[in-house]
């Protein structure tokens, strides 16, 4: 099978826009918990920007000096930036999972990590130990008056949105069972047909094996699970994200296999046992959101790997989905150091569009953006609907692979691109679009993001005018410290403050 061939020309590679040693600085642990008003600001915070930005990611990259093998194994740390009347307040706090508390008390690694972190003592100490730590490090959402820290392999942790105190695990009135997975990539449906047009939250879980069970959850605005239905699909599935339309949930089943022998024998993490299969197609699984509709459709397309989707929508007899695609899975090697990534040896993630024809069972694909990019974001009212604008973290250079150092706005209608870069010493994260109150246009609002400033070993909260990246940031809020490179987060118009 063909693969998602990247568009690049090695002879046109510019001089590197980054220093690898400076990039590595963003992967130092942040062990202190802060609570302060942000006073070091360039520019001005828009006074009408009121609400709270929550971010999640691995805050600890070591346990008492013992390094973890991969950032995805790091304990979750919530950062909260509250905007109120032209001011901003910062607070961060670790999610007090059982594993976090136990390791902090012991002062050493007690758990194996999915992505290769091992307990001290070699393979004998790790063999046949399947007790993985719920690290609650991937996403954080505020829904149904609950703040939830998510990790896709287990149940969420509920937090106090004012203090970020960990309140315990969330089981949604016992709809979830102990240890049952609840994904880290929910989708917000702004107008659910099954709920008479009311908003709802759609999520999923994966139970892989020789065949894989995909469970769909839908929550109403009170945070109650109102629909839950499970579907079995053939083969092992490694799926991090999905997309929704009013009628469907769409999953990309990446072509991988899983041989657990070295994990069982204590020689590697489970994630290291996942291997990409270049000769196999990518399967696209289409599951109806209506629980009574059991028909699951599976289409096939070229081999490739997808972590994140931007959005999907229905048009005529097709589903159109925009996704970040890689030529293959960036595999985790047992003796590797994640701080020493050779970006030049890896192919970049790029934005592709897929047209899924449900009548003819065909897939057409088209490259939208060849620049290395990740973490797509859009107006939440456009989720599952036709969209014009996307916002992404991006590389500074137009070709090749590199760390994210910029933010890219794509106008899918006109083809216009706008790029703001923090290179050479700034490193970007997931952008979050926040609409202006009573806005009339899809891009009327702001893009919020964290940027690691290697020159000062601190992070900035950057506010961009979503209509015009070319003018640069409206404001840069300089934190007193860095925040380790994170994963996902969300904005809510609710204002949460609980200062000392």
N, C-alpha and C positions, 0 to 999 in steps of 0.2 A: 504493500500500500504506500501511496505517497504520504508525505507529512506536511505540516504547516511550515513550508519553507520560508525562512525569514528573508526580508529584503535588505541586503547590506552590501557594501562595497568596501573591502578592507583598505583599499588605497585611499579612500576618502576619510578614514578615521582621523579626527582631529587629535591634537595633543590632549592628554588626559585632563579632564576638568576637575579632578579630585586627587588628593593624596591618600593612598590607602591607610596610612598610619592615622591620619586625622579621622577618616571614616570609622576606624576601629574604636575611637573614643566614645562613640554612641552606644557601645556594647559593654560599658562598665555598669556594675550594679549601682542602684540608688537605694541605700539602706535606711536613710532618714525619711521621716514623714513630716511634711510641712503644712503650714496653715497661715496664709498671709495675704494681704492686699498687694496687688502688683502695682508698683509705683514707677518702675523704670520702663518708660514707654516712649517709643518714637512714633510720631503721628498722633492721631486721635481716635479713640474708640467711638464708633457711631452711637450717639445717645439712644437711638431707637433699637439698638441691638440688645435685647434683654432675654435672658434665658441661661441655660447651663449646657456646657459641652462636657460630656463624659468620655474618657479614653481608657482603654485597657491594654495591657501588654506585660511581658515578663519584666518585672522590676529587679529580680535577683538573677544574676548570671553566675553566681557561685554561692555555696553554702559554707560560711566561715572559712573562705579561702579555697575550698574545694570546687573547681570549675565544673559547671554542667556541660554536657557535650553539645547541646544545641539550644538556641534561644527558645524554641517551642516547648522546652522542658522547664522553663523558668516560672517561678511563682508569680501569679497575677497581681498587678498593682493598678489600682484605679486612680486616675488623675481627674480632678474636677475643676473646670474653669467656669466661674459664674460671672455673667455680665449683668450689670445693673446701673442704669442711669449714667452711662459713660465711664464706669469704673469696672475693674475686674478683680476677682478674688481667686486664689489658687489653694487647693488642698489635695493631698495624695494620701493614700492608705493602702496597705496590703490587704488582700482578701485573707481573712483568718480561716483558711481551710484546716482540716484536721492534720493534713500532711505538713503544711507550713508551720503550724504550732509545734508539732512533734520535732521537726528538724531544727527549728530555732532553739528549742529546749535542749536537744541533744548536741547541737553545734556541729553536725555532720550530715552527710547525705544518707537518708534511710530508705529511699525509694528508687526504683528503676524508673527511667523516663521513656516515653514512647519513642523519642527520637535519639536514643542511644546513651543517655546518662545511666551509669551503672553505680551500684553501691560499692564501696571499697571492699577489697578482698578477692577480686578476680572473678572468674566464671563460677567457681564453687559457691561463692556468696550470693550469686545471682540466679543460678540454675533453678528452674521450676518455681520462681517467685513471680507470680502474676498480679501482685497487689500494687497496682499503679495509683499514683497520687492524682486526685482531682485538683488541678492547678488553677482553674478558674481564670485563665489568662488571655482569652481570645477576643471577647467582645463584652460590651456592657450596654444594656438597653433600659429605658424607663417606659414601662407599659402597665396599664391597669393600676396605677399608683404604686408600682413596685419597681425598685431598681435591682436588676439582675446581672450578675457576672456570669458569663457563659464560657463553657469549655465543652466541645462537641462530643466528648466520650462519656459524659456523665450528667447528672442533674445540675441545675443552676444553684448559685449561692445568692441569697437575698441580702441586700445591704440597705442601711439607712441613708437616704439620699442627702440628708443634711450633714451627717457626721461621717459617712462612709463606714460606719461600724458594721461588721458582719453579723447578721441576725440568724443565720442558719441556712440549711438547704431548703429549696422550694420544690414542693411536689404537686402544686396546683390542685389542692383538695383531694390528694391521693390518686389523681389520674396518672401521675408518674409513680413508678415503684422505685425502691432503693437501688441506686446505681444505674437506673435507666437513662439512656442518652437523650439529650435535648440539644439540638444543633446550636452552633455559634454564629449562624448567618441567617437570622429570621428576616422576613420581608414584610414590609408594611403595605397592606392593601388599602388605599385611601377610600375605596367605595366597593364593599363586598356585595356581590349579587346575592349571596346566600344569607346575608344579614340585612336585606332591604336597603342597601346602600350605605350602611354604617361602616366605619373603618374596622379592620381586623388585622391581627398579626398572624402570619403564616410561618411555620417552622417545620423542621423535619429531623429525623434521626436515622442512622444507618446501623444495621446489625449485619456485618459481613460474614461470609463463609463460602462454602461451595456455591450456594445461592445467597443472595443478599436481600434482607428485608428492609424496605424503606417505609417509614411511618410518617404520615403527615399530621401535623397539629395545627389547628386554627383557634385563636383566642379572641374573644370579644373585647370591647373597650374596658371592661372591668377586670380583665386578666384571667377570665375563666376559659378553660379549654372547652369549646362548644362542638368541635369535630375532631375525631381521631380515627384514622383508618390506615391499615398496613397493606403493603403490596410486596410480593416476592418477584425478584428479577434474577435471571440466570447469571452466575459468575460472581467473582469477588469484585467488590466496588470500593474504591477509595475516593470519596466525594466530600469536599469541604464546603461547597456553596451550591446554590440553585437559583432559579429565577421563577417568577410567577407571571401569569396573565389572569384575567378574570375567570377563566375556565380551567387552567392547567398549572401544574408544577412541572418544571423542566430540569432534568439532571443530565450532566455529562459523565458517563461511566468511562473513566480514563483507562486505557489499555495497560494494565499492570497485573502482575501476579504476586502472590504472597507465599513465601516458603518459611514457616515459623520455626524450623528446626534450630537455627542458631539462637533465636530468641528463647526458646524453651530451655536450651542448654546453657543459657546465661552468658553467651558470647556477644550478643548484640541486642539493640533495641528493636521493638516491633517495626518501627518506621524504617529501619535499615534493611528489613527483610522484604520490602516492597521494591520490585524491579519493573522498569518500564519495558513494554513489549512493542518494539518498533514495527513489527510486521502485522500487528493486530489493529483493527479499526477502532476508532472512538465510537462508543454507542451513546445515542441520545435517547433518554427515557422520558416519556411524556405521560404523566399521571393526571387523570381528571381530578379536580378539586371537589366535585360533587361525590360524597361518600357512596352513593348508590350506584355510581358509574364505575364499574370495576375494570373496564377495558384499558389496559396499559399498552401503549404503542412504543416500539423500539426501532429507531432509525440508525443508520450507520454513516459515518463520514471518515475523512482521512485521519490517520493516526496523529495524535497530539495530546497535550496535557493542559487542563484548565483548572486553575485554583478559583478564579473569581469571574462572576458575570456582572455586567453593567445593568442590563434590563432586558425584558422581553415584552412583546405585544403581539396581538392577533391582527392580521390584515387579510381580508378575503379568506382563502382557504389555507393560509400559511401562518406559522408562528415565526416571528423574526426575533432573533436573540443576538445581543452584542456581548462578546466575551473576550477576556484576556487569555491568549493561547501561547503555549510554549511548544517548541518542536519536540521536547521530551521532558520527563520528570527530572528536575534537579535532585539527584539522589544524595542521600546522606551516607558518607563513608565512615566506617568504624574508627579510623585513626585520624580523621580530618579535624581541622580547627576552623570553626565558622567565622572567626575573625580574620582568616587569611584566604578569603574567597578570591579566586582568579576569575574576575569578571570576563576577561577577554576569552577565556576558555568555554564560557557558557553562552548559549543563545538567549536573546532577550524575550521577554513577554511582549506581545503586540496585540492590538485591538482588531478583532475580526467580527464580521457579521455573518450569521447563518440564517438562511431561509429554509424553514422546514415545511415541506408540502405534505400535509396529512392525507390527502387523497391519493397522491401518486407515490408516497413513501420515499420521497427524494430529499436530498440536502444540497443546497448550493452555498458556497462560502466565498467571502470577499474580504481582502485585507483593507481595513479602514485606516489604521495608523501604524506605520512601520517603526516609529520611534519607540524605544524601550519604555514601557509604561505599566502601571499597576494601580490597584486600589481605586476602581472607578466609582464615581458618585454622581447623583443627579437630584433634581427636585423630587421630593417624596410624593408629591401629587401626581407624578408621572410614572410611578412604579406600576408595571403591568400595562402601561399605556404608551402610545407613540410619543417619543421624546425627540427633542431637537438638540439639546446641549448635554455634553458629558464633561466631567471634571476628573482629572487623573493626576496621580503622582507620576513623574516622568524623569528620564535622564536629561542631562543638560545638552548632550550632543544629539543630532538627529539620527545617527546610525550607531550600530554597535551596542554592546551591553555595558552597563555601568550602574552604580548606585543611583537611587532616585535623588535628584537634587533640585527638581523644578516642579511646577504645577502647570498642567496643560488643559486648556479649554478647547473643546472641539465643537464646532457648529456643523451638525450633520446635514443641515439643509443647504448652507452656502459653501461648505467646505473650509471656512475660515478657521485658522488655528491661532490661539493666543498662548504665549508661554512666558511665565515669570520664573527665573532661575535664581537660586540662592548660591550657586557655585561661585568660587571654588571651595569655600569652607562651610557651606550650609548643606544639610542633608534632609530630604523631605520625607513626609509620612502620608497617611491617608487623608485626602481633603474631604471636608464635610460641607455640603451646600446648605445654607440657612436662608430661607426666603424672607424678604422684607414683609412686614405686616401689610395686608391688603394689596399685595403686589399684583400687577396685571399682566406681567410678562414672565416667561419661564425662567429667565436668567436675572430677574430683579431680586437681588439679595447679596449675600456675602459667601465667600469660601473661607472656612476656618481650618487651620492645620498647625501642627507642631513642626518646627524646623530645628534640628540639632546644629548649633553653632560651634564648630570645632575650634575656632580661634579663641573662644572664651570658655569652652567646655560647659556650655549651658544650652538650654532650649528656649526658643522663642515661640510664642503664640502669634501666628501671622494671620492678619485679616486682609483679604483681597476683595475688591469690588468684583462680584461675579460677572458683571457686564463688561468690565475692562481690566484685564490682567496687565495690559501694557503700561499702565500708570504705576505699577508696582504696589506694594502693600499700603493700605490705608493706615494701618498701625502695625507695629511690631512690639509685642509685650515681652520684655526680657525677664525670664525667670531667674531666680537666685541660684539655680543648679541645673543640671541636665535631667532629662527624662530618657531612660533607655529606649531604643527604637521599639515602638509599640505595634499593635495590630489593628484593632478596630474600635470604633466608638460611635456615639450618636449625640445629637443635640435635641434638647427639649425646651420649649418656651417657658417651662416652669423655672422659677428662680429658687435655688437652694443655697442657703447660707447657714452656717452654724460656726461662728468664730469663737475663739477661746475667750 
